[in-house]
Amino acid sequence: MSKFSLFGKFTVQTGEREKMVEILLEAAKSMTDLEECEIYLVNISENEPESVYVYEVWSNEEAHQASLTLEATKTLIQLAKPIITGMERISTLKALGGKGIS
């Protein structure tokens, strides 16, 4: 069975990357009890000091969309908005399996 996965990039104001990382790690914690969210990884690149990448794997796209309506998600989005200068959906993928995916 295939899963919905998403690879995205947030660009933030200079000096705000750590704050964005904290917000996204809090988002990852809020996904702990959501069985539909199988992977939520927060990543940085040492070559891009204003960027944070997120890789997500969900049971399906609808579960991902539903997560955006959760109160915790809405609160974290409001915290992040003032420091975000850009967002990019690098790719939407179909995860087929591998370590870390049930």
PETAQUI-V152775 format. One record per pair of residues at least 12 apart in sequence whose ideal C-beta (glycine too) atoms are under 7 Angstrom apart, sorted by the first residue. I is the first residue (numbers start at 1). J is the second residue. Records with the same first field share a line. If there is no record, write none. Layout:
I: J, J
This chain:
2: 94, 95, 96
3: 38, 57, 58, 59, 95, 101
4: 58, 60, 61, 64
5: 56, 57, 93, 95
6: 56, 64, 89, 92
7: 55, 90, 91, 93
8: 53, 54, 87, 88, 89, 90
9: 51, 53, 88, 90
10: 51, 52, 84, 87
11: 50, 51, 85, 86
12: 50, 52, 83, 84, 85
13: 83, 85
14: 50
16: 83
17: 44, 49, 50, 52
19: 83
20: 52, 80, 83
21: 42, 44, 52
23: 76, 79, 80
24: 42, 52, 54
25: 42
26: 76
27: 73, 76
28: 40, 42
30: 72, 73
34: 67
36: 58, 59, 63
37: 58, 67
38: 57, 58, 101, 102
39: 55, 56, 57, 100, 101
40: 56
41: 54, 55
42: 54
43: 55
57: 95, 101
